[in-house]
Amino acid sequence: MTADERRAQILAVAAEEFALGGLHGTSTETIARRAEITQAYVFRLFGSKKALFIQVVQRAFEQLTGAMREAAGDRTGLEALSAMGLTYDSLLGDRTALLLQLQGFAAASEPEVRDAVRDSFARMWGTVADTTGLEPVTVKSFLAFGMLLNNSAALELRDVDEPWALGVRTRIQPGLFTHITSETNQ
C-alpha cells in the first residue's frame, strides 16, 4: 500500500470512529488497530489526535459544500438554492459525514476545533451566498433549515411515527425562501 493509500485508509477509519465517539471518546489506538498500523504511525502522519479529528471534520464539511456548489451549477438565486437544498437533503444519508459535522460542533470548546469548524462553516456560508447571490437573511434561513435537517437525520426521525416527528419531516418547498428578504425582516 502506498503512503497516500495508507493515509486515505486512516482518514476513512478515523472518520467512522470519530463520527461515533467524537474527539474525546475515540482513541488513536482504536483507529490504529482498525487500520492495522501502529499508533506511532498515526501520530507521525497527523501529529496529534486533535489534528486528525480536525482533518476528518473539515473533509466532511468540504464534501457537503462542494456537492452543493456542484448541484447549483450555473444557476443563481432561488433556483440554485433549491438545487443545493435537494443535494443537502440527499447527503444526509451519509451518516458518517453527518455525525462528523455534529461532532465538530460538539468539540468546539477546543479552540483549534472551534476555529476549524468556524472556517468550514464560513466556507459553506460563502458558497451558498456567493453562488445564489441571495441576501444574508435568506442564506441564514436556508442554513438554519439545514441544521434542523441535520438533527432530524441524526435522531433518525424518519423512523418515528409521531405527529411532532412528521411535522419536522415536512418537505420544504422551493418557494419557501421567496419571502425571506432583508426588506421583509426589518
Backbone as JSON, one array per atom type, in Angstrom:
{
  "sequence": "MTADERRAQILAVAAEEFALGGLHGTSTETIARRAEITQAYVFRLFGSKKALFIQVVQRAFEQLTGAMREAAGDRTGLEALSAMGLTYDSLLGDRTALLLQLQGFAAASEPEVRDAVRDSFARMWGTVADTTGLEPVTVKSFLAFGMLLNNSAALELRDVDEPWALGVRTRIQPGLFTHITSETNQ",
  "N": [[0.85, -1.17, 0.0], [0.6, 2.19, -0.9], [1.94, 5.27, 0.48], [0.09, 7.35, 0.23], [-2.26, 5.9, -0.16], [-2.39, 4.57, 2.3], [-2.66, 6.73, 4.02], [-5.18, 7.67, 3.19], [-6.71, 5.49, 3.92], [-6.44, 5.53, 6.73], [-7.67, 7.98, 7.26], [-10.3, 7.36, 6.47], [-11.0, 5.33, 8.3], [-10.66, 6.75, 10.68], [-12.62, 8.71, 10.34], [-14.99, 7.2, 10.55], [-14.74, 6.26, 13.19], [-14.48, 8.65, 14.75], [-16.9, 9.85, 14.1], [-18.7, 8.34, 15.53], [-17.68, 8.33, 18.19], [-16.66, 10.86, 18.76], [-14.31, 13.54, 19.46], [-13.15, 13.27, 22.07], [-14.0, 10.77, 22.87], [-12.88, 8.84, 21.32], [-10.16, 6.77, 20.61], [-6.76, 6.96, 19.49], [-5.51, 4.6, 19.45], [-7.53, 2.74, 18.88], [-8.18, 3.53, 16.27], [-5.72, 3.05, 14.98], [-5.49, 0.27, 15.37], [-7.71, -0.69, 13.9], [-6.91, 0.14, 11.37], [-4.77, -1.41, 11.06], [-2.15, -0.67, 11.76], [0.57, 0.93, 13.54], [0.09, 2.9, 16.51], [1.94, 4.91, 16.76], [2.53, 5.45, 14.11], [0.21, 6.7, 13.24], [0.41, 9.09, 14.67], [2.77, 10.04, 13.54], [1.97, 10.6, 10.94], [-0.16, 12.44, 11.28], [0.28, 14.06, 13.47], [-1.24, 14.73, 15.87], [-4.05, 13.53, 17.8], [-6.1, 15.39, 17.83], [-5.51, 16.95, 15.57], [-5.93, 15.07, 13.56], [-8.67, 14.57, 13.96], [-9.71, 17.13, 13.36], [-9.04, 17.26, 10.67], [-10.66, 15.21, 9.51], [-13.2, 16.17, 10.12], [-13.21, 18.62, 8.75], [-13.05, 17.64, 6.16], [-15.55, 16.4, 5.93], [-17.27, 18.61, 5.99], [-16.3, 19.93, 3.69], [-16.97, 18.1, 1.71], [-19.78, 18.24, 1.69], [-20.18, 21.01, 1.16], [-18.91, 21.26, -1.33], [-20.48, 19.52, -2.88], [-22.93, 20.87, -2.82], [-22.25, 23.21, -4.18], [-21.62, 22.14, -6.67], [-24.13, 21.08, -7.34], [-25.65, 23.37, -7.73], [-24.56, 24.38, -10.03], [-24.62, 26.39, -12.88], [-26.69, 27.91, -12.06], [-28.43, 30.53, -10.26], [-29.68, 32.49, -7.49], [-32.93, 31.65, -6.17], [-33.34, 29.33, -7.59], [-30.82, 28.09, -7.66], [-30.53, 27.76, -4.91], [-32.57, 25.95, -4.34], [-31.67, 23.67, -5.75], [-29.33, 23.21, -4.31], [-30.44, 22.63, -1.81], [-31.84, 20.22, -2.32], [-29.7, 18.53, -2.84], [-28.32, 18.72, -0.41], [-30.2, 17.53, 1.31], [-30.21, 14.92, 0.27], [-27.62, 14.12, 0.87], [-27.67, 13.73, 3.57], [-28.02, 11.11, 4.12], [-25.53, 10.0, 4.34], [-24.34, 8.92, 7.0], [-21.95, 8.96, 8.48], [-20.58, 11.32, 7.59], [-22.49, 13.2, 8.32], [-22.64, 12.87, 11.16], [-20.01, 13.53, 11.78], [-19.92, 16.28, 11.27], [-21.65, 17.16, 13.3], [-20.23, 16.25, 15.53], [-18.03, 17.87, 15.29], [-19.12, 20.4, 15.93], [-19.83, 19.79, 18.55], [-17.36, 19.5, 19.78], [-16.39, 22.02, 19.86], [-15.56, 23.48, 22.03], [-12.9, 23.24, 22.26], [-10.35, 25.29, 21.29], [-8.84, 25.07, 18.8], [-10.39, 23.27, 17.34], [-12.83, 24.63, 17.29], [-12.08, 26.88, 15.74], [-11.44, 25.65, 13.3], [-13.9, 24.45, 12.59], [-15.46, 26.71, 12.5], [-14.24, 28.04, 10.33], [-14.83, 26.18, 8.31], [-17.61, 26.3, 8.31], [-17.91, 28.94, 7.57], [-16.94, 28.82, 4.94], [-18.95, 27.23, 3.85], [-21.17, 28.94, 4.19], [-20.27, 31.08, 2.58], [-20.18, 29.82, 0.08], [-22.9, 29.25, -0.4], [-23.98, 31.88, -0.25], [-22.45, 33.32, -2.2], [-22.87, 31.81, -4.53], [-25.66, 31.8, -4.87], [-26.33, 34.5, -4.66], [-28.12, 35.62, -2.98], [-29.75, 37.44, -0.26], [-28.31, 37.93, 3.03], [-30.15, 37.2, 5.11], [-31.76, 35.32, 3.87], [-29.93, 33.32, 3.21], [-29.18, 32.66, 5.8], [-31.61, 31.61, 6.78], [-31.89, 29.4, 5.11], [-29.62, 27.84, 5.83], [-30.24, 27.48, 8.5], [-32.5, 25.84, 8.34], [-31.15, 23.69, 7.29], [-29.6, 22.88, 9.5], [-31.65, 21.98, 11.17], [-32.48, 19.83, 9.61], [-30.15, 18.27, 9.82], [-30.22, 17.57, 12.56], [-32.63, 16.16, 12.62], [-32.01, 14.0, 10.93], [-29.88, 12.87, 12.37], [-31.22, 12.03, 14.63], [-32.74, 10.11, 13.54], [-35.42, 10.52, 12.67], [-37.05, 9.78, 10.6], [-37.94, 7.31, 11.18], [-39.74, 7.6, 13.19], [-43.02, 7.63, 14.1], [-44.77, 9.85, 14.94], [-46.81, 12.72, 15.62], [-45.25, 15.15, 16.03], [-42.76, 14.44, 14.98], [-43.43, 13.9, 12.34], [-44.13, 16.48, 11.62], [-41.62, 17.75, 11.76], [-40.41, 16.47, 9.67], [-41.68, 17.52, 7.46], [-41.79, 18.38, 4.09], [-39.7, 20.82, 2.59], [-40.62, 23.25, 0.5], [-39.46, 24.59, -2.63], [-40.24, 27.32, -3.01], [-40.38, 28.41, -0.5], [-38.45, 30.19, 0.49], [-38.8, 32.56, -0.86], [-40.06, 34.78, 0.28], [-38.39, 35.54, 2.29], [-36.51, 38.0, 2.98], [-34.28, 40.79, 3.41], [-35.8, 43.07, 3.39], [-38.36, 42.22, 4.19], [-37.84, 41.44, 6.74], [-37.26, 43.41, 8.7]],
  "CA": [[0.0, 0.0, 0.0], [1.4, 3.4, -0.96], [1.73, 6.19, 1.62], [-1.17, 8.06, 0.0], [-3.35, 4.95, 0.09], [-2.43, 4.34, 3.75], [-3.22, 7.95, 4.61], [-6.62, 7.66, 2.88], [-7.3, 4.43, 4.74], [-6.51, 6.02, 8.11], [-8.71, 9.02, 7.3], [-11.62, 6.7, 6.4], [-11.23, 4.67, 9.6], [-10.8, 7.81, 11.69], [-13.93, 9.34, 10.14], [-16.01, 6.31, 11.13], [-14.59, 6.21, 14.65], [-14.79, 9.95, 15.33], [-18.34, 10.1, 13.92], [-19.42, 7.66, 16.62], [-17.17, 8.61, 19.53], [-16.22, 12.23, 18.94], [-12.89, 13.8, 19.73], [-12.69, 12.77, 23.36], [-14.42, 9.39, 23.09], [-12.22, 7.97, 20.34], [-8.71, 6.66, 20.85], [-5.92, 6.7, 18.33], [-5.21, 3.16, 19.49], [-8.6, 2.06, 18.14], [-8.01, 3.87, 14.85], [-4.54, 2.33, 14.51], [-5.8, -1.16, 15.34], [-8.61, -0.93, 12.76], [-6.14, 0.35, 10.14], [-3.68, -2.4, 11.11], [-0.87, 0.03, 11.82], [0.89, 1.29, 14.92], [-0.38, 4.2, 16.96], [3.03, 5.86, 16.46], [2.42, 5.82, 12.69], [-0.88, 7.68, 13.17], [0.96, 10.36, 15.13], [3.77, 10.51, 12.58], [1.27, 11.16, 9.78], [-1.13, 13.51, 11.57], [0.78, 14.91, 14.54], [-2.0, 14.55, 17.11], [-5.43, 13.07, 17.63], [-6.92, 16.56, 17.52], [-5.25, 17.32, 14.18], [-6.62, 14.06, 12.75], [-10.09, 14.87, 14.1], [-9.99, 18.35, 12.6], [-8.95, 16.96, 9.24], [-11.83, 14.46, 9.04], [-14.36, 17.05, 10.22], [-13.12, 19.55, 7.63], [-13.37, 16.9, 4.93], [-17.0, 16.2, 5.9], [-17.84, 19.9, 5.58], [-15.91, 20.2, 2.31], [-17.76, 17.21, 0.85], [-21.12, 18.81, 1.61], [-20.11, 22.3, 0.49], [-18.59, 21.01, -2.74], [-21.65, 18.91, -3.53], [-23.94, 21.92, -3.01], [-21.73, 24.08, -5.25], [-21.78, 21.4, -7.92], [-25.56, 20.96, -7.63], [-26.15, 24.65, -8.23], [-24.09, 24.57, -11.4], [-24.63, 27.78, -13.35], [-27.89, 28.59, -11.56], [-28.29, 31.51, -9.19], [-30.93, 32.8, -6.82], [-33.71, 30.58, -5.54], [-33.15, 28.1, -8.37], [-29.6, 27.48, -7.13], [-30.81, 27.38, -3.52], [-33.39, 24.74, -4.4], [-30.78, 22.56, -6.15], [-28.45, 22.96, -3.15], [-31.25, 22.0, -0.78], [-32.09, 18.83, -2.68], [-28.44, 17.81, -2.65], [-28.09, 18.67, 1.03], [-31.1, 16.53, 1.86], [-29.79, 13.58, -0.14], [-26.36, 13.78, 1.52], [-27.89, 13.39, 4.97], [-27.95, 9.66, 4.21], [-24.16, 9.62, 4.71], [-24.38, 9.1, 8.45], [-20.62, 9.3, 8.98], [-20.33, 12.74, 7.33], [-23.45, 13.95, 9.15], [-22.22, 12.84, 12.56], [-18.75, 14.26, 11.91], [-20.25, 17.7, 11.41], [-22.2, 17.38, 14.63], [-19.13, 16.06, 16.48], [-17.22, 19.08, 15.21], [-19.78, 21.42, 16.76], [-19.79, 19.35, 19.95], [-16.0, 19.66, 20.29], [-15.99, 23.41, 19.63], [-14.96, 24.09, 23.23], [-11.46, 23.21, 21.99], [-10.14, 26.43, 20.38], [-8.41, 24.69, 17.45], [-11.54, 22.66, 16.68], [-13.78, 25.72, 17.06], [-11.61, 27.68, 14.62], [-11.55, 24.85, 12.07], [-15.32, 24.31, 12.27], [-15.9, 28.07, 12.12], [-13.76, 28.27, 8.97], [-15.6, 25.3, 7.42], [-18.96, 26.85, 8.22], [-17.78, 30.17, 6.79], [-16.84, 28.44, 3.53], [-20.28, 26.8, 3.43], [-21.95, 30.17, 4.06], [-19.79, 31.8, 1.4], [-20.6, 29.1, -1.12], [-24.34, 29.49, -0.6], [-24.2, 33.3, -0.52], [-21.83, 33.73, -3.47], [-23.49, 31.09, -5.64], [-27.06, 32.21, -5.07], [-26.47, 35.95, -4.72], [-29.26, 36.0, -2.14], [-29.48, 38.25, 0.91], [-27.87, 37.17, 4.2], [-31.25, 36.62, 5.88], [-32.22, 34.14, 3.14], [-28.88, 32.31, 3.42], [-29.31, 32.25, 7.2], [-32.79, 30.75, 6.9], [-31.58, 28.14, 4.42], [-28.69, 27.06, 6.66], [-30.96, 27.11, 9.73], [-33.27, 24.64, 7.99], [-30.18, 22.61, 7.16], [-29.26, 22.39, 10.84], [-32.8, 21.18, 11.61], [-32.4, 18.56, 8.88], [-29.06, 17.5, 10.44], [-30.7, 17.0, 13.81], [-33.66, 15.18, 12.27], [-31.33, 12.82, 10.41], [-29.11, 12.26, 13.46], [-32.19, 11.38, 15.53], [-33.44, 9.13, 12.71], [-36.84, 10.82, 12.81], [-37.81, 9.11, 9.54], [-38.47, 6.08, 11.77], [-40.64, 7.94, 14.3], [-44.37, 7.89, 13.6], [-45.45, 10.72, 15.91], [-47.14, 14.0, 14.96], [-44.17, 16.12, 16.06], [-41.71, 13.98, 14.06], [-43.96, 14.13, 10.99], [-44.0, 17.92, 11.39], [-40.21, 18.06, 11.49], [-40.07, 15.91, 8.36], [-42.42, 18.19, 6.4], [-40.92, 18.79, 2.98], [-39.51, 22.24, 2.38], [-40.86, 23.54, -0.91], [-38.51, 25.59, -3.13], [-40.73, 28.68, -2.89], [-40.4, 28.85, 0.9], [-37.5, 31.26, 0.77], [-39.04, 33.75, -1.67], [-40.47, 35.92, 1.1], [-37.39, 35.8, 3.33], [-35.57, 39.01, 2.48], [-33.98, 41.84, 4.38], [-36.93, 44.02, 3.39], [-39.48, 41.67, 4.97], [-37.36, 41.06, 8.07], [-36.65, 44.57, 9.36]],
  "C": [[0.9, 1.24, 0.0], [1.09, 4.28, 0.26], [0.42, 6.95, 1.47], [-2.37, 7.15, 0.26], [-3.5, 4.69, 1.59], [-3.05, 5.55, 4.45], [-4.74, 8.0, 4.4], [-7.34, 6.61, 3.72], [-7.47, 4.9, 6.19], [-7.59, 7.09, 8.24], [-10.11, 8.4, 7.27], [-11.96, 6.02, 7.72], [-11.48, 5.72, 10.68], [-12.16, 8.49, 11.56], [-15.02, 8.49, 10.78], [-15.94, 6.32, 12.65], [-14.96, 7.54, 15.3], [-16.27, 10.28, 15.18], [-19.13, 9.49, 15.07], [-18.97, 8.11, 18.01], [-16.76, 10.04, 19.8], [-14.74, 12.33, 19.25], [-12.42, 13.11, 21.0], [-13.05, 11.3, 23.61], [-13.78, 8.39, 22.15], [-10.73, 7.94, 20.62], [-7.96, 6.43, 19.54], [-5.51, 5.23, 18.3], [-6.26, 2.38, 18.71], [-8.46, 2.31, 16.65], [-6.84, 3.08, 14.28], [-4.82, 0.83, 14.38], [-6.68, -1.49, 14.13], [-7.88, -0.78, 11.43], [-4.97, -0.61, 10.02], [-2.31, -1.75, 10.97], [-0.58, 0.33, 13.29], [0.33, 2.68, 15.24], [0.67, 5.27, 16.65], [2.94, 6.33, 15.0], [1.29, 6.84, 12.49], [-0.34, 9.05, 13.57], [1.99, 10.92, 14.17], [3.09, 11.17, 11.38], [0.45, 12.4, 10.09], [-0.73, 14.42, 12.73], [0.09, 14.7, 15.87], [-3.39, 14.03, 16.78], [-6.31, 14.24, 17.22], [-6.73, 16.99, 16.06], [-5.95, 16.34, 13.22], [-8.13, 14.3, 12.78], [-10.48, 16.08, 13.25], [-9.99, 18.05, 11.11], [-10.18, 16.2, 8.75], [-13.1, 15.3, 9.12], [-14.36, 18.04, 9.05], [-13.49, 18.87, 6.31], [-14.87, 16.67, 4.81], [-17.7, 17.49, 5.45], [-17.53, 20.19, 4.11], [-16.71, 19.34, 1.33], [-19.16, 17.8, 0.63], [-21.11, 20.13, 0.83], [-19.83, 22.14, -0.99], [-19.77, 20.42, -3.51], [-22.74, 19.95, -3.77], [-23.52, 22.86, -4.14], [-21.96, 23.41, -6.6], [-23.25, 21.29, -8.32], [-26.13, 22.24, -8.21], [-25.73, 24.87, -9.68], [-24.02, 26.05, -11.76], [-25.83, 28.56, -12.83], [-27.54, 29.58, -10.47], [-29.64, 31.65, -8.52], [-31.61, 31.59, -6.21], [-33.6, 29.26, -6.29], [-31.89, 27.36, -7.89], [-29.83, 26.97, -5.71], [-31.61, 26.08, -3.47], [-32.53, 23.52, -4.76], [-29.84, 22.19, -5.0], [-29.21, 22.22, -2.06], [-31.54, 20.54, -1.07], [-30.84, 17.98, -2.47], [-28.13, 17.64, -1.17], [-28.92, 17.56, 1.65], [-30.65, 15.12, 1.5], [-28.5, 13.15, 0.55], [-26.52, 13.43, 3.0], [-27.9, 11.87, 5.19], [-26.55, 9.14, 4.53], [-24.0, 9.91, 6.2], [-23.02, 9.49, 9.03], [-20.35, 10.79, 8.79], [-21.24, 13.61, 8.2], [-22.97, 14.02, 10.6], [-20.89, 13.55, 12.78], [-18.99, 15.76, 12.05], [-20.74, 17.99, 12.83], [-21.13, 17.21, 15.7], [-18.2, 17.27, 16.46], [-17.81, 20.2, 16.04], [-19.67, 21.06, 18.23], [-18.41, 19.58, 20.58], [-15.5, 21.1, 20.16], [-15.5, 24.13, 20.88], [-13.43, 24.07, 23.14], [-11.17, 24.31, 20.96], [-9.74, 26.04, 18.95], [-9.57, 24.07, 16.66], [-12.55, 23.75, 16.32], [-13.37, 26.53, 15.83], [-11.75, 26.94, 13.3], [-13.01, 24.7, 11.64], [-15.89, 25.66, 11.83], [-15.47, 28.37, 10.68], [-14.54, 27.43, 7.96], [-17.01, 25.84, 7.23], [-18.95, 28.14, 7.41], [-17.68, 29.87, 5.3], [-18.2, 27.97, 3.0], [-21.18, 28.02, 3.22], [-21.57, 30.91, 2.78], [-20.22, 31.13, 0.11], [-22.07, 29.36, -1.42], [-24.58, 30.95, -0.99], [-23.67, 33.71, -1.89], [-22.5, 33.07, -4.67], [-24.89, 31.6, -5.93], [-27.2, 33.71, -5.28], [-27.62, 36.46, -3.86], [-28.8, 36.76, -0.9], [-29.08, 37.37, 2.1], [-29.02, 36.53, 4.99], [-31.8, 35.37, 5.19], [-31.21, 33.0, 3.31], [-28.98, 31.76, 4.84], [-30.49, 31.3, 7.38], [-32.55, 29.39, 6.27], [-30.68, 27.26, 5.29], [-29.34, 26.66, 7.98], [-31.82, 25.87, 9.47], [-32.34, 23.45, 7.83], [-29.78, 22.03, 8.5], [-30.4, 21.56, 11.43], [-32.79, 19.82, 10.9], [-31.29, 17.67, 9.44], [-29.56, 16.81, 11.7], [-31.75, 15.93, 13.56], [-33.02, 13.88, 11.79], [-30.56, 12.11, 11.52], [-30.03, 11.5, 14.42], [-33.02, 10.3, 14.83], [-34.96, 9.29, 12.83], [-37.68, 10.21, 11.69], [-38.46, 7.84, 10.07], [-39.46, 6.34, 12.9], [-41.99, 8.36, 13.73], [-45.18, 8.62, 14.66], [-45.73, 12.05, 15.22], [-45.99, 15.0, 14.93], [-43.07, 15.74, 15.08], [-42.16, 14.15, 12.61], [-43.87, 15.61, 10.64], [-42.58, 18.32, 11.05], [-39.83, 17.59, 10.1], [-40.83, 16.55, 7.2], [-41.46, 18.67, 5.33], [-40.86, 20.31, 2.87], [-39.63, 22.49, 0.88], [-39.9, 24.65, -1.38], [-38.95, 27.04, -2.92], [-40.71, 29.23, -1.47], [-39.56, 30.09, 1.13], [-37.78, 32.55, -0.01], [-39.4, 34.97, -0.83], [-39.46, 36.29, 2.18], [-36.33, 36.72, 2.75], [-35.29, 40.0, 3.6], [-35.14, 42.81, 4.5], [-38.09, 43.51, 4.26], [-39.09, 41.34, 6.4], [-36.65, 42.23, 8.76], [-37.24, 44.76, 10.73]]
}
